[in-house]
């Protein structure tokens, strides 16, 4: 199971006061690592440096960032809610 976080150094204009993309990535690693030890791998992608479909969509403002994917499927965007992430992971583990 893989969690991918797309973000960039600049703060999302709609997410003022929220954690940065890298802070969100580190927070997810910590929180999910405690609840699901050894079940999840993590990847951070700076969408400004990438050309894949999610990076292009973020550059075109189709999504807010950080954008969180579970095995390639979007599970949350912008201000990330841990309960949504847990629900997505639990749904895969069942």
trRosetta pair geometry for C-beta under 8 A, 3 or more apart (Angstrom, degrees):
i j d omega theta_ij theta_ji phi_ij phi_ji
1 36 7.8 -52 74 154 141 145
1 39 5.7 14 37 151 123 81
1 40 5.0 -50 93 -103 102 68
1 41 7.2 159 86 19 50 71
1 70 7.0 -15 -172 -168 96 91
1 71 6.2 -69 -143 -54 62 106
1 89 6.9 83 173 -135 151 91
1 92 6.3 124 -113 116 125 148
1 93 8.0 -29 -63 -69 153 86
2 40 7.0 140 -104 -162 24 68
2 41 4.9 -24 -109 68 79 94
2 42 7.5 168 -159 -84 66 22
2 43 6.5 14 -178 1 110 110
2 70 7.4 148 80 -158 51 44
2 71 5.7 110 47 -83 82 55
2 72 7.9 47 74 -29 112 68
3 28 6.2 -148 146 147 152 133
3 32 6.6 105 -22 60 157 174
3 40 5.6 24 -8 -177 106 120
3 41 7.4 -174 28 87 68 44
3 42 5.2 -16 69 -110 97 71
3 43 7.3 176 92 28 52 67
3 68 6.6 -18 -167 -165 95 95
3 69 7.2 152 -157 79 45 54
3 70 6.0 -19 -100 -100 66 66
3 85 7.7 33 -122 -156 129 117
4 42 7.8 153 -88 -163 36 49
4 43 4.7 -17 -111 70 78 103
4 44 7.8 164 -160 -87 58 23
4 45 6.4 11 -176 -1 104 113
4 68 7.3 154 81 -155 51 45
4 69 4.4 -9 58 57 100 106
4 72 7.6 45 16 -78 134 40
5 21 6.6 155 152 -177 111 87
5 24 6.3 175 -153 104 142 102
5 25 4.3 -162 68 -95 157 93
5 28 6.6 159 -61 36 134 148
5 42 7.4 2 1 -168 103 94
5 43 7.3 178 26 90 65 53
5 44 5.2 -19 68 -111 98 70
5 45 7.3 172 86 26 48 69
5 66 5.2 -9 -170 -173 98 125
5 67 7.2 148 -158 73 48 48
5 68 5.5 -13 -103 -101 74 73
5 69 7.9 -164 -72 23 31 72
6 21 7.6 -66 120 -152 36 132
6 45 5.0 -27 -105 73 71 99
6 46 8.0 123 -157 -122 62 9
6 47 4.7 55 -177 -56 107 112
6 50 7.8 -97 -131 44 105 145
6 54 5.5 -149 -55 134 159 123
6 55 6.6 -154 -146 -82 132 65
6 58 5.9 -149 137 -48 134 152
6 63 8.0 60 78 99 133 139
6 65 5.9 -93 108 -125 85 111
6 66 6.4 154 76 -158 51 66
6 67 4.2 -7 54 54 108 102
6 68 8.0 -150 22 -67 72 31
6 69 7.5 50 -12 -8 100 107
7 20 7.2 109 170 158 142 71
7 21 2.1 149 -179 -161 153 148
7 22 6.6 -154 93 -43 143 54
7 24 6.9 147 -65 51 151 119
7 25 6.8 -124 16 -38 137 114
7 44 7.0 -40 35 -162 101 95
7 45 7.8 126 26 76 55 54
7 46 6.9 -45 84 -111 57 52
7 47 6.9 151 49 -2 6 98
7 65 5.0 150 -114 168 61 117
7 66 4.1 -30 -76 -101 112 88
7 67 7.4 180 -63 20 63 66
8 21 6.1 85 30 15 32 155
8 46 5.3 86 -106 -156 68 80
8 47 5.7 -80 -50 44 104 82
8 48 4.7 79 -117 -14 132 111
8 65 6.6 52 12 116 85 157
9 20 7.6 -6 -156 -169 39 130
9 21 7.7 -92 -75 41 19 115
9 22 7.7 10 -105 -18 56 119
9 46 7.5 9 -24 -132 77 119
9 48 8.0 -49 17 17 84 142
11 15 6.3 -139 175 80 86 95
11 16 6.7 80 141 -98 133 55
11 18 7.8 146 -159 62 104 82
11 20 6.1 -86 -94 -107 81 81
12 15 3.6 51 73 19 112 116
12 18 7.3 -15 52 59 110 126
12 21 8.0 107 -30 -54 99 96
12 64 5.6 66 -159 -170 149 90
12 65 5.3 179 -76 65 119 72
12 66 7.7 -117 -32 -17 129 47
12 78 6.5 -145 113 -127 165 68
13 16 7.3 -7 -174 -44 35 94
14 64 5.9 -80 65 -122 127 125
14 78 6.6 -51 99 -129 112 117
15 18 4.1 -65 176 38 94 131
15 64 6.6 129 -46 178 115 121
15 65 7.8 -105 -2 81 148 53
15 78 5.5 -172 -83 -161 115 77
15 79 5.9 170 -132 -57 100 81
18 78 7.3 55 78 165 179 70
18 79 4.7 -125 -117 -99 141 92
19 23 3.8 -126 -178 98 108 125
19 24 5.0 143 101 -58 118 76
19 27 6.5 23 146 -11 172 144
20 23 4.5 96 50 8 77 104
20 24 6.9 -137 95 -6 40 87
21 24 5.7 -54 -149 35 30 113
21 25 6.4 34 151 -22 64 105
21 44 7.7 124 144 -155 101 109
21 65 5.9 -11 -89 151 121 104
21 66 4.1 139 -124 -76 80 103
22 25 5.4 -48 -146 34 36 116
22 26 6.4 34 155 -16 66 104
22 44 7.0 49 -112 -153 69 151
23 26 5.9 -55 -147 39 31 108
23 27 6.1 33 153 -21 65 110
24 27 5.6 -55 -143 38 29 113
24 28 6.3 30 157 -19 65 106
24 66 4.6 -150 71 21 152 155
24 68 7.7 -117 148 -65 124 113
24 80 5.4 111 -154 14 124 135
25 28 6.0 -56 -149 36 26 109
25 29 6.5 29 153 -20 62 105
25 42 7.2 123 -171 176 90 125
25 44 4.7 25 -137 -94 156 119
25 66 7.0 -163 -48 -132 81 154
26 29 5.6 -51 -150 33 33 114
26 30 6.5 30 153 -17 64 106
27 30 5.8 -58 -151 38 30 110
27 31 6.1 20 158 -11 68 112
28 31 5.9 -57 -135 44 30 104
28 32 5.5 13 172 -4 69 117
28 42 7.2 149 104 -122 106 128
28 68 7.1 169 -95 -121 159 132
28 80 7.2 -42 -68 129 115 158
28 82 8.0 -176 -106 -108 73 85
28 85 6.8 -131 -131 -155 108 167
29 32 6.6 -61 -131 47 16 98
29 33 5.7 23 164 -27 57 119
29 42 5.2 -28 -96 -57 97 170
30 33 5.9 -59 -142 34 18 114
30 34 6.8 16 160 -18 57 105
31 34 6.2 -61 -160 31 28 107
31 35 6.7 5 156 -2 64 112
31 82 6.0 -83 154 -130 159 128
32 35 5.9 -64 -142 47 37 101
32 36 5.5 -26 178 38 77 106
32 40 5.4 -39 144 56 125 159
32 42 7.9 140 71 -74 133 115
32 85 7.0 -87 -77 141 116 128
32 89 7.3 160 -136 -61 113 163
33 36 7.3 -69 -111 65 16 66
33 37 6.3 51 179 -100 58 62
33 40 7.3 -118 -83 61 56 112
34 37 7.2 -3 -144 -59 15 88
35 86 7.1 -48 133 -114 166 102
36 39 4.2 -83 167 52 100 122
36 40 5.3 68 104 -13 125 113
36 89 6.3 -99 -53 168 155 146
36 93 7.9 -139 -120 -69 123 144
39 93 7.6 12 180 -96 149 120
40 89 7.4 -38 -79 -126 128 131
45 49 7.8 -144 -180 67 70 92
45 50 5.3 15 175 -39 113 153
45 52 7.8 -31 176 32 156 125
45 54 7.7 87 85 86 143 122
45 55 6.9 -99 139 -72 123 107
46 49 4.4 45 90 20 107 110
46 50 6.7 153 83 -15 55 97
47 50 5.4 -67 -134 44 40 108
47 54 6.9 -102 -113 117 116 83
47 55 4.0 177 -153 -128 82 78
47 58 4.4 -5 163 69 164 146
47 59 6.6 -158 144 -46 111 84
47 65 6.7 -129 12 -96 140 149
47 67 7.8 58 -54 26 140 120
48 55 7.8 -151 -36 -159 16 108
48 59 7.6 122 -101 -88 54 103
50 54 7.9 1 109 75 136 84
50 55 3.8 -160 92 -72 100 156
51 55 6.0 -88 -91 80 8 137
51 56 6.8 41 -167 -55 51 96
52 55 5.1 94 52 12 67 106
52 56 7.1 -131 100 -5 32 91
53 56 5.8 -55 -147 37 30 111
53 57 6.3 30 155 -19 65 107
54 57 5.6 -53 -146 37 34 112
54 58 6.3 35 154 -20 66 103
54 63 7.4 -20 -161 25 80 152
54 67 6.3 -167 -178 102 118 148
54 69 7.1 -80 -98 -45 159 139
54 74 8.0 159 -118 -75 118 102
55 58 5.8 -54 -149 36 31 110
55 59 6.4 31 153 -18 64 107
56 59 5.7 -56 -148 37 32 112
56 60 6.3 18 156 -8 66 111
57 60 5.8 -64 -145 47 30 104
57 62 4.1 -71 -172 56 87 128
57 63 5.5 54 128 0 107 106
58 61 7.6 37 -178 -77 33 26
58 62 7.1 -82 -69 49 26 79
58 63 5.3 -50 -91 62 69 102
58 65 5.5 48 -145 -55 125 119
58 67 6.2 -124 -83 -13 119 139
63 67 5.0 38 142 -94 140 131
63 74 7.3 -135 -118 -125 138 144
63 77 5.1 -124 -173 -132 96 149
64 67 7.2 151 86 -73 47 83
64 77 4.5 121 61 149 84 106
64 78 3.6 21 106 -70 141 90
65 77 6.9 -53 -85 -160 28 88
65 78 7.3 58 53 -80 12 42
66 77 7.3 -156 99 -146 46 51
66 78 7.5 -164 50 -52 53 5
66 80 6.3 -30 76 -41 111 119
67 74 6.5 -51 -176 -127 100 102
67 76 7.9 179 -153 95 43 49
67 77 4.9 -3 -111 -112 70 91
68 74 7.3 101 79 -154 51 59
68 75 5.4 -58 104 62 97 92
68 76 4.8 8 48 58 116 85
68 77 7.1 -156 20 -74 73 46
68 80 5.7 75 -18 -117 138 126
68 85 6.5 -45 135 -96 152 109
69 72 5.8 2 168 -129 129 10
69 73 6.0 145 -158 66 83 29
69 74 5.6 -48 -98 -88 78 43
69 75 6.6 135 -128 4 25 86
70 73 5.6 -30 65 62 74 88
70 75 4.9 46 -4 -32 107 134
70 85 7.6 150 -59 -147 121 71
70 88 5.0 167 3 140 157 128
70 89 6.5 -147 -130 -75 145 69
70 92 6.8 -145 151 -31 131 145
71 92 7.1 134 3 -116 138 151
73 88 7.8 -167 94 -161 113 127
74 77 6.7 -6 -170 -46 117 105
75 84 6.0 155 157 141 92 99
75 85 6.0 100 123 -105 135 58
75 88 4.2 -36 -131 -57 135 167
76 80 4.9 103 116 -131 134 74
76 81 6.1 -157 -133 35 147 74
76 84 4.8 112 -71 101 123 139
76 85 6.2 -67 3 -61 134 82
77 80 7.7 -25 -129 -83 1 73
80 84 7.5 -130 -171 57 66 117
80 85 6.8 32 176 -41 108 122
81 84 4.5 78 80 2 98 108
81 85 7.3 180 93 -8 53 85
82 85 5.5 -56 -151 38 40 112
82 86 6.1 42 152 -20 72 104
83 86 5.6 -49 -143 38 33 114
83 87 6.2 37 155 -23 64 105
84 87 5.7 -53 -146 35 29 112
84 88 6.5 30 154 -19 63 105
85 88 5.9 -55 -151 35 30 111
85 89 6.4 25 154 -13 64 108
86 89 5.9 -62 -149 41 30 107
86 90 6.0 28 157 -18 68 110
87 90 5.8 -54 -141 40 28 110
87 91 6.3 34 155 -25 62 106
88 91 5.7 -54 -151 31 28 115
88 92 6.9 24 152 -15 61 104
89 92 5.8 -58 -155 35 35 108
89 93 6.2 28 153 -17 69 111
90 93 5.6 -59 -142 40 33 110
90 94 6.6 45 158 -36 65 98
91 94 6.2 -43 -153 14 29 114
